[in-house]
Amino acid sequence: MKEKYLECFEEGCVLAKPIKGPKILFLELTTRCNLNCVMCYRNSWSEKLGDISEKLFDKILEDAAEAGIEFVWFAGWGEPLVHPKFLEFAEEVKNRGFKLGVNTNGLLLDEYIAERLMKIGIDRVAVSVDAADPEAYGSIRRGDFHRLMHALKSLHKAKKDLGKTYPILEFAFTLMLDNLNEVVPLVDLAVRHGVGRVIISNVIPVTEYMVDKCIYTLNGKVNVDELASKLAIKSLETNVGVRLPEFSLKTERKCDFIENAATCVTWDGKVAPCYNFLHSYTSYIYGRKKEIKQVVFGDVTKESLKDIWFKLDYVKFRYRVRFFRYPSCTDCKFHEICDFAQSNLMDCWGNQPSCADCLYSRGIVQCPI
């Protein structure tokens, strides 16, 4: 790769090689999971499942240090705790001086794992909890609610017993019609388990069944202002932070992955720019079917993470997203008949790939950062 480049790739735009490398790495340990949630991306994909190898994991951490990564998240489209080396990997991340966060469904957490995580100094734990009621939780997550409560107690107890200020404990809540009434009670559940923040995100339908479950497509049939007011009051009463998504399209667009210099690596070493492009799947954007193809800028089994980050194609991609040089299919009057809107391969401005339908950038779906 060239050490320096200066290239005119758009009219009136000269691109110089960026100086800063990535700061946040989302590392997918596995695509296997112990649950089968109703809204899971896995319901619309056909990729093989796999675990990251120990050799590749070590190589990625070496690359991360070279690239300037500060924070490593164990996250992706699988459950990190399913990986047989999860604890060893967590300890290695902290031993190498990185901050560490874990996105988990929580069901595999027990007293031993919770205590080990606290002792190594994990920085953030985000637990996916989509209901405060056992029956509602079971219908969405298809998991054992009481087992989850035991896991949360284990986390809270280990944190208190060791006198830890960190990790920050969070709930991640995927909002849909079926759990609309579960949001406010979830804040009370957070208080009982020492959880400091609840992050609420709208669902991205990956099956036709889920299309009618979207709150943001119901055109005023759900009073989201009333919901926001109740949550604001509950947040003040409990001191639990609540982060709500948008429920309608706004002019502003922002990519949290670009803004925070974040990148993703899959279990088999592919470097993707964000969660939305991590794997190939089918989604329904405001009821319109869209095929999302995995977007890869490099492979860490063959190249370094730093070299991939500074590849010209990846730099161009980040530039275009950062400065909104792409259309908005979501609120275009032609989106129902436009061939470009059927996939993320290209948009009507010629961008390849295209972020023109990204609900993350509109705040309707919350990024995990």
C-alpha positions in Angstrom: 0.0 0.0 0.0 1.2 3.5 -0.8 2.4 5.5 2.2 0.7 8.7 0.9 -1.9 9.5 -1.6 -3.7 12.5 -2.9 -6.5 11.8 -5.3 -9.4 13.7 -6.8 -12.3 11.2 -6.8 -15.2 13.6 -6.9 -15.6 16.9 -8.6 -14.2 19.6 -6.4 -13.0 17.1 -3.8 -9.4 16.2 -3.1 -8.8 13.3 -0.7 -5.7 13.2 1.4 -4.6 10.1 3.3 -6.2 10.3 6.8 -3.9 10.4 9.8 -6.1 8.8 12.5 -6.7 5.1 12.7 -9.7 3.2 14.1 -10.5 3.6 17.9 -13.3 1.0 18.4 -13.3 -2.6 17.3 -16.4 -4.8 17.2 -15.1 -8.3 17.2 -17.4 -11.2 16.4 -16.3 -14.3 18.4 -19.0 -16.5 16.9 -22.2 -16.5 14.8 -23.6 -19.3 17.0 -26.3 -18.5 19.6 -28.1 -20.2 22.4 -31.4 -18.5 21.5 -33.7 -18.1 18.5 -35.3 -14.7 18.9 -38.2 -13.8 16.8 -36.5 -10.7 15.3 -33.0 -12.2 14.8 -31.1 -11.5 11.6 -30.4 -15.3 11.6 -34.0 -15.8 10.5 -33.2 -14.4 7.0 -29.7 -15.6 6.2 -28.1 -18.8 5.1 -24.4 -18.3 6.0 -22.5 -21.1 7.8 -22.0 -20.7 11.5 -18.6 -20.6 13.0 -16.3 -19.6 15.9 -13.2 -17.4 15.6 -10.0 -19.4 16.0 -7.5 -18.7 18.8 -4.8 -18.0 16.2 -6.9 -15.4 14.4 -8.0 -13.8 17.6 -4.4 -13.3 18.7 -3.5 -11.9 15.3 -6.5 -9.4 15.4 -5.4 -8.2 18.9 -1.9 -7.6 17.5 -3.4 -5.7 14.6 -5.6 -3.7 16.9 -2.7 -2.5 19.0 -0.8 -1.5 15.8 -3.9 0.3 14.5 -4.5 2.3 17.7 -7.7 0.6 18.8 -8.7 1.6 22.4 -12.0 -0.3 22.9 -12.8 -3.8 21.9 -16.4 -5.0 21.9 -17.3 -8.7 21.9 -20.3 -8.4 19.7 -21.8 -9.4 16.4 -24.5 -11.7 15.2 -23.8 -14.5 17.7 -23.7 -14.8 21.5 -20.1 -14.2 22.6 -20.4 -16.4 25.7 -21.1 -19.4 23.4 -17.5 -19.4 22.3 -15.5 -21.9 24.4 -12.6 -19.5 24.9 -14.8 -16.5 25.9 -13.2 -16.0 29.3 -9.7 -16.5 28.1 -10.3 -14.1 25.3 -11.8 -11.5 27.6 -8.7 -11.7 29.9 -6.3 -11.4 27.0 -8.0 -8.2 25.8 -7.7 -6.6 29.2 -4.1 -7.9 29.7 -3.1 -6.1 26.5 -4.4 -2.8 27.8 -7.7 -2.4 25.8 -11.0 -1.5 27.3 -13.6 -4.3 26.9 -17.3 -4.4 26.4 -19.6 -7.4 25.8 -23.0 -7.5 24.1 -24.8 -10.6 25.5 -28.3 -12.1 25.9 -27.1 -12.9 29.5 -28.4 -16.4 29.8 -25.0 -18.1 29.9 -23.7 -15.8 32.7 -23.3 -17.4 36.1 -21.6 -16.6 39.3 -18.2 -17.8 38.2 -18.2 -15.9 34.9 -19.6 -12.8 36.5 -16.9 -12.8 39.1 -14.1 -13.4 36.6 -15.4 -10.5 34.4 -15.4 -8.2 37.3 -11.9 -9.2 38.4 -10.4 -8.6 35.0 -12.0 -5.1 35.0 -14.5 -5.3 32.1 -15.7 -1.8 31.2 -19.2 -2.3 29.8 -21.8 -5.1 29.8 -24.9 -4.7 27.6 -27.6 -7.3 28.2 -30.4 -7.7 25.7 -33.7 -7.7 27.6 -36.9 -7.2 25.6 -39.5 -7.5 28.3 -39.9 -7.3 32.1 -42.6 -10.0 32.1 -41.6 -13.7 31.8 -44.3 -14.6 29.3 -43.6 -11.7 27.0 -39.8 -12.3 27.3 -40.3 -16.0 26.4 -42.4 -15.2 23.3 -39.8 -12.8 21.9 -36.5 -14.3 23.0 -37.7 -17.9 23.4 -35.5 -18.1 26.5 -35.9 -18.7 30.2 -36.6 -15.3 31.9 -35.9 -16.7 35.4 -32.5 -17.9 34.3 -31.8 -14.4 33.0 -32.8 -12.9 36.4 -30.4 -15.2 38.1 -27.6 -14.0 35.7 -28.4 -10.4 36.4 -28.3 -11.0 40.1 -24.9 -12.7 39.7 -23.5 -9.6 37.8 -24.8 -7.1 40.3 -23.6 -9.2 43.3 -20.1 -9.7 41.8 -19.8 -5.9 41.2 -21.0 -5.0 44.7 -18.9 -7.7 46.4 -15.7 -6.5 44.7 -16.5 -2.9 45.2 -16.3 -2.1 41.5 -17.4 1.2 40.0 -17.3 -0.4 36.6 -18.5 -2.0 34.4 -21.3 0.1 33.3 -24.3 -2.2 33.1 -26.9 -1.6 30.4 -30.0 -3.1 29.0 -30.5 -3.2 25.2 -34.2 -3.3 24.4 -35.6 -4.0 20.9 -38.9 -2.2 20.6 -41.8 -3.7 18.7 -45.6 -3.8 19.0 -45.5 -6.9 21.1 -43.5 -5.4 23.9 -44.6 -1.8 23.8 -46.0 -2.0 27.3 -42.8 -3.6 28.7 -40.6 -0.5 28.3 -41.6 1.4 31.4 -41.5 -1.7 33.7 -38.1 -2.5 32.3 -36.7 0.6 34.0 -37.9 -0.7 37.4 -36.2 -4.0 36.5 -33.0 -2.1 35.8 -33.1 -0.5 39.2 -33.3 -3.9 41.0 -30.3 -5.2 39.2 -28.0 -2.2 39.3 -28.4 -1.4 35.6 -27.6 2.3 34.9 -28.9 2.7 31.4 -31.6 1.4 29.1 -30.9 1.7 25.3 -34.1 1.3 23.3 -34.0 0.6 19.6 -36.6 0.0 17.0 -36.7 -3.4 15.3 -35.5 -4.0 11.7 -37.9 -6.6 10.3 -36.1 -9.5 8.6 -39.2 -11.5 7.9 -42.6 -10.4 6.5 -44.2 -11.4 9.9 -42.2 -8.7 11.7 -43.2 -5.9 9.3 -46.4 -5.1 11.2 -44.6 -5.1 14.5 -42.7 -1.9 13.8 -43.8 1.1 15.9 -42.3 3.6 13.5 -44.4 2.5 10.6 -47.8 2.7 12.3 -48.4 6.3 11.3 -49.5 7.7 14.6 -51.5 4.7 15.8 -49.1 4.5 18.8 -48.6 7.5 20.9 -44.8 7.7 21.1 -44.9 11.1 22.7 -46.8 9.7 25.6 -44.3 6.8 25.9 -41.4 9.3 25.8 -43.0 11.3 28.6 -43.6 8.3 30.8 -40.0 7.2 30.3 -38.6 10.6 31.1 -40.5 10.7 34.4 -39.4 7.2 35.2 -35.8 8.0 34.4 -35.9 11.0 36.8 -37.5 8.9 39.5 -35.0 6.1 39.3 -31.9 7.8 38.0 -31.7 5.2 35.2 -30.7 6.7 31.9 -33.0 6.0 29.0 -31.9 6.5 25.4 -34.9 6.5 23.0 -34.7 6.1 19.2 -36.4 8.3 16.6 -39.8 7.3 15.4 -40.0 9.4 12.2 -37.6 10.4 9.5 -35.5 13.5 10.3 -33.4 15.5 7.9 -30.2 14.9 9.9 -28.2 11.7 9.2 -25.3 10.5 11.2 -23.3 7.3 11.2 -22.1 6.5 14.7 -19.5 4.0 13.3 -17.9 6.7 11.2 -18.2 9.4 13.9 -16.6 7.2 16.5 -13.9 5.7 14.2 -15.3 2.2 14.7 -15.0 -0.9 12.6 -16.1 -4.6 12.7 -14.3 -7.9 12.2 -16.3 -11.1 11.6 -15.5 -14.5 13.2 -13.7 -15.5 9.9 -11.7 -12.3 9.6 -13.7 -10.1 7.2 -13.6 -6.3 7.9 -17.0 -4.7 7.6 -17.7 -1.0 8.2 -20.7 -1.4 10.5 -23.3 -3.7 12.0 -25.7 -3.1 9.1 -23.3 -4.6 6.6 -21.7 -7.3 8.8 -23.4 -10.2 6.9 -25.9 -10.8 4.1 -29.6 -10.9 5.0 -33.1 -9.8 3.9 -34.7 -6.8 5.5 -37.9 -4.9 5.1 -37.5 -1.1 5.1 -40.9 0.5 5.8 -42.4 -2.7 4.4 -40.3 -2.8 1.2 -38.1 -5.8 0.8 -34.4 -5.1 0.5 -31.5 -7.5 0.1 -28.5 -6.5 2.2 -25.2 -7.9 0.9 -22.2 -8.2 3.2 -19.8 -5.3 2.7 -16.1 -6.2 3.1 -13.1 -3.9 2.7 -10.5 -6.5 3.6 -9.6 -9.8 5.3 -7.3 -9.8 8.4 -6.2 -13.3 7.6 -4.3 -11.8 4.7 -3.8 -8.1 5.6 -3.3 -6.0 8.7 -6.3 -4.1 10.2 -4.4 -0.9 9.8 -3.7 -1.4 6.1 -7.4 -2.2 5.5 -8.5 0.9 7.4 -6.3 3.1 5.2 -7.3 1.4 1.9 -8.5 4.0 -0.6 -11.9 2.4 -1.1 -12.6 2.3 2.7 -11.4 5.9 3.1 -13.7 7.0 0.2 -16.6 5.1 1.8 -16.1 6.8 5.2 -15.8 10.2 3.5 -19.1 9.8 1.5 -21.0 8.6 4.6 -19.5 11.3 6.9 -20.5 14.1 4.5 -23.8 12.6 3.3 -22.8 12.2 -0.3 -25.5 9.6 -0.8 -29.3 9.8 -1.5 -32.1 8.9 0.9 -34.2 6.0 -0.4 -36.3 5.8 2.7 -38.2 9.1 2.0 -37.9 9.1 -1.8 -41.2 9.2 -3.7 -39.8 6.6 -6.1 -38.6 4.1 -3.5 -41.4 1.6 -4.2 -40.6 1.2 -7.9 -36.8 1.9 -8.0 -34.6 -1.0 -8.7 -31.7 0.6 -6.8 -33.8 0.4 -3.6 -34.0 -3.4 -3.8 -30.5 -3.9 -2.5 -27.5 -2.1 -1.0 -25.2 -2.8 -4.0 -25.6 0.6 -5.6 -27.7 3.7 -5.4 -28.9 6.2 -8.0 -25.9 8.4 -7.3 -23.6 5.6 -8.2 -22.3 4.7 -4.7 -21.2 1.2 -4.3 -22.1 0.0 -1.7 -25.0 2.3 -0.7 -26.1 3.5 2.7 -29.2 5.2 1.3 -31.7 3.2 3.2 -29.8 3.0 6.6 -32.2 3.3 9.5 -29.2 3.5 11.9 -28.2 6.8 10.3 -31.7 8.2 10.9 -31.6 7.2 14.6 -34.6 4.9 14.2 -32.4 1.9 14.9 -29.7 2.6 17.6 -26.1 1.7 16.9 -24.5 -0.4 19.7 -21.8 2.2 20.4 
